[in-house]
Amino acid sequence: MLPSSLKQLYDSLSKKLESADADVAAQEARIILHNRTGLDWSDIIAYPDKEISADQLRLIRQDLNERLNGKPISRIYGVGSFWGLDFKVTPETLDPRADTETIIERAIELYKDNPPDTILDMGTGTGCILMALLKEFPDANGVALDISQKALAVAKENAKNLGLESKIKFIEGSWDTNFENKFDLVVSNPPYISNQDIENLPAEVKNHDPILALDGGKDGLTPYKEIFSRLKNIMVQGKYGLFEIGYNQKDDVMRLAETYGFSERCVHVDIAGQPRVVEISCGDK
């Protein structure tokens, strides 16, 4: 049974959610409460004894059970948070994750003195990477590429909600799509899971994220090979590409970057200290 008073309910939810994700249990408890009651942290502090209705408790209990059974909080409510922005999430899109924000952090460092005019996001999904970058670089324009028409429809809706619709061109296509112009910054969170390892993924990933956004081929490297093989033709000389990688792919992706002739290459770690983003460039800075 869940308690009906607000502060006790929050504490109970936080404790129960620790088994799903201890690092964000308190945050997820607040999200559930807000979605089902409209109350936020300030209300919990100000009105700890406020009684929650039976109907609201029923919905909260339902949401809690779904979360404990492995459904991500963003899938329960159809909204994920990335870089402080809210993005619509559907079965056709990857769930935005904090680890991917490493791309945004590094892009800001690289372009703080000379912001990019054009940004390409390959495999855009919800559009979270590109749209976060466009918020940071308000004079830039972007291209969102995805092979999934349904994912692009979600990205377009997110762009409209964030007031970025006029700054983005949406293209349905694969890694070998031809573009009219070259880009100052190319980013991607491509599928990088070996198709032989997908069954071993956590339930909240393999049961809720689209396989199209996970399957990186037999060795998990197929998208990098395809992107790197033509990157020099779509990236302005001396500019940068930033690509998310799996925790154990640093050496393999760095070797690929060397194979395809990128003289400048390095790896950046995420907040947990895991290798997360490969940065590559070529030519004069």
C-alpha positions in Angstrom: 0.0 0.0 0.0 1.1 3.5 -0.7 0.5 6.3 1.9 -1.9 9.0 0.9 -0.1 12.0 2.5 2.2 13.8 0.0 5.6 13.7 1.8 5.1 10.1 3.0 4.0 9.2 -0.6 7.1 10.8 -2.1 9.4 9.1 0.4 7.8 5.7 -0.3 8.0 6.2 -4.1 11.7 7.2 -3.8 12.5 4.1 -1.8 10.6 1.7 -4.1 12.2 3.2 -7.2 15.7 2.6 -5.9 15.4 -0.9 -7.3 14.8 0.4 -10.8 17.4 3.1 -10.8 18.9 4.3 -7.5 20.7 7.2 -9.1 17.6 9.0 -10.1 15.0 7.4 -7.8 14.1 10.7 -6.1 13.9 12.6 -9.4 11.6 9.9 -10.9 9.4 10.0 -7.8 8.9 13.7 -8.3 8.1 13.1 -12.0 5.4 10.6 -11.2 3.9 12.8 -8.6 3.9 15.8 -10.9 2.3 13.9 -13.8 -0.5 12.5 -11.6 -1.1 15.3 -9.2 0.3 18.4 -10.7 2.4 19.0 -7.5 6.1 19.7 -7.5 9.0 19.8 -5.0 7.9 23.1 -3.5 4.5 21.6 -2.8 6.1 18.6 -1.1 8.0 21.0 1.2 5.1 23.4 1.8 2.2 20.9 2.2 3.7 17.6 3.4 0.4 16.4 4.9 -1.7 17.1 1.8 -3.9 14.1 1.0 -3.7 12.5 -2.4 -7.0 11.3 -3.9 -7.8 7.6 -4.3 -8.0 8.0 -8.1 -4.6 9.7 -8.2 -3.1 7.0 -6.0 -4.4 4.3 -8.3 -2.7 5.9 -11.3 0.5 6.5 -9.3 0.5 2.8 -8.3 0.0 1.8 -11.9 2.9 4.0 -13.1 5.1 2.7 -10.3 4.5 -0.9 -11.3 5.3 -0.2 -14.9 8.5 1.4 -13.9 9.5 -1.4 -11.6 8.8 -3.8 -14.4 11.4 -2.1 -16.5 9.5 0.6 -18.5 11.5 3.8 -18.6 9.8 6.8 -17.1 10.0 8.6 -20.4 8.0 5.8 -22.0 5.4 5.9 -19.4 4.6 9.6 -20.0 5.9 9.9 -23.6 8.4 12.7 -22.7 12.1 12.5 -22.1 14.4 15.2 -20.8 17.7 16.2 -22.5 19.9 19.2 -21.8 17.1 20.7 -19.8 14.6 20.4 -22.7 11.6 18.2 -23.0 11.2 15.9 -26.0 8.4 13.7 -27.2 9.4 10.1 -27.1 7.6 7.3 -29.0 8.3 3.6 -29.8 10.0 4.8 -33.0 12.6 6.9 -31.2 15.5 6.3 -28.9 15.0 7.4 -25.3 17.2 10.5 -24.7 20.0 9.8 -22.2 22.2 12.0 -20.1 25.3 10.3 -21.3 24.7 11.7 -24.8 24.9 15.2 -23.4 28.7 14.7 -23.5 28.4 15.6 -27.2 26.7 18.9 -26.4 29.4 19.7 -23.7 32.2 19.1 -26.1 30.7 21.0 -29.0 30.3 24.1 -26.7 34.0 23.8 -25.8 35.1 23.4 -29.5 33.0 26.2 -30.9 32.8 28.8 -28.0 34.9 31.3 -30.0 33.6 30.5 -33.5 30.1 29.1 -33.4 29.1 26.7 -36.3 26.8 28.0 -39.0 25.6 24.5 -40.1 25.1 21.3 -38.1 24.3 17.8 -39.4 22.7 15.3 -37.1 22.9 11.8 -38.6 20.2 9.4 -37.2 18.4 12.2 -35.4 15.6 10.2 -33.7 13.8 12.7 -31.3 16.1 15.4 -32.6 17.5 16.0 -29.1 21.1 16.4 -30.0 20.6 18.8 -32.9 18.0 20.9 -31.0 20.1 21.2 -27.9 22.9 22.4 -30.1 20.7 24.9 -31.9 19.6 26.3 -28.5 23.3 26.8 -27.6 24.2 28.2 -31.1 21.1 30.3 -31.9 22.5 31.6 -35.2 23.1 28.1 -36.6 20.9 26.0 -38.9 20.7 22.3 -38.9 19.9 19.2 -41.0 18.2 16.2 -39.3 18.7 12.9 -41.1 16.9 9.7 -40.2 16.0 6.6 -42.2 12.7 6.3 -40.2 9.9 8.4 -41.5 8.1 8.0 -38.2 11.1 9.1 -36.2 11.4 12.2 -38.4 7.7 13.0 -37.7 8.5 13.0 -33.9 11.6 15.2 -34.5 9.5 17.7 -36.4 7.0 17.9 -33.6 9.7 18.4 -31.1 11.2 21.2 -33.3 7.9 22.9 -33.4 7.4 22.7 -29.7 10.8 24.2 -29.1 10.4 27.0 -31.7 13.1 25.5 -33.9 11.1 24.3 -36.9 12.3 27.1 -39.2 15.9 26.3 -38.5 16.0 22.6 -39.4 15.7 20.8 -42.6 14.4 17.2 -42.2 15.7 14.5 -44.6 14.6 10.9 -44.7 17.6 8.9 -45.8 20.5 6.5 -44.9 24.1 7.2 -44.0 25.1 7.6 -47.7 22.6 10.4 -48.3 24.0 13.2 -50.5 23.8 16.8 -49.2 23.9 20.1 -51.1 26.5 21.7 -48.8 29.2 20.7 -46.2 28.7 21.2 -42.5 30.7 23.0 -39.8 29.7 20.3 -37.2 28.6 16.7 -37.7 27.1 14.8 -34.8 25.6 11.4 -34.4 24.5 8.8 -31.8 24.4 5.9 -34.2 23.3 2.3 -33.5 26.3 0.7 -32.0 25.2 -2.5 -30.3 26.3 -5.8 -31.9 23.2 -7.5 -33.2 24.4 -10.6 -31.3 24.4 -8.7 -28.0 20.9 -7.1 -28.2 19.3 -9.9 -26.4 21.6 -9.3 -23.4 20.7 -5.7 -23.0 18.7 -4.5 -20.0 14.9 -5.0 -20.4 14.2 -1.3 -20.4 16.4 -0.9 -23.4 15.7 -4.0 -25.6 12.0 -4.0 -24.8 11.4 -0.3 -25.4 14.0 1.3 -27.6 13.6 0.7 -31.4 15.9 -2.1 -32.7 16.6 0.2 -35.7 18.3 2.6 -33.3 20.3 -0.1 -31.5 21.5 -2.6 -34.2 25.0 -1.7 -35.3 25.6 -4.8 -37.3 27.5 -7.9 -36.5 30.4 -6.0 -34.7 28.5 -2.9 -33.7 30.7 -0.8 -36.0 28.8 -0.8 -39.3 27.4 2.8 -39.0 30.8 4.2 -38.1 32.4 2.6 -41.2 29.7 4.0 -43.4 29.8 7.5 -41.9 33.6 7.8 -41.7 34.0 6.6 -45.3 32.3 9.7 -46.6 32.7 12.2 -43.7 35.4 14.2 -45.5 32.9 14.9 -48.3 30.3 16.4 -46.0 32.3 18.1 -43.3 34.1 21.5 -43.7 37.9 21.1 -43.6 39.3 21.8 -40.1 35.9 21.4 -38.5 34.7 18.5 -36.2 32.6 15.4 -36.0 31.4 14.1 -32.6 30.1 10.6 -32.4 28.7 8.6 -29.4 30.2 5.2 -28.8 29.6 2.2 -26.6 31.7 1.8 -23.4 34.0 -0.8 -25.0 34.3 0.6 -28.5 37.0 3.3 -28.0 39.9 1.4 -29.5 37.9 0.0 -32.4 36.3 3.4 -33.4 39.6 5.2 -33.0 41.2 2.7 -35.3 38.5 3.2 -37.9 39.0 7.0 -37.7 42.7 6.4 -38.4 41.9 4.0 -41.2 39.8 6.6 -42.9 42.5 9.3 -42.7 41.4 11.5 -39.8 44.6 13.0 -38.5 43.0 14.5 -35.4 41.1 12.1 -33.1 40.4 11.8 -29.4 37.9 10.4 -26.9 35.8 12.1 -24.2 34.3 10.5 -21.2 30.8 10.9 -19.8 29.8 11.9 -16.3 30.5 8.3 -15.1 34.0 8.3 -16.5 33.2 6.0 -19.4 34.5 6.6 -22.9 31.4 8.1 -24.6 32.3 10.4 -27.5 34.9 10.2 -30.3 36.0 13.5 -31.7 37.5 13.6 -35.2 38.8 16.3 -37.5 41.1 16.6 -40.5 42.9 19.4 -42.3 43.8 22.9 -41.1 42.0 24.3 -38.1 
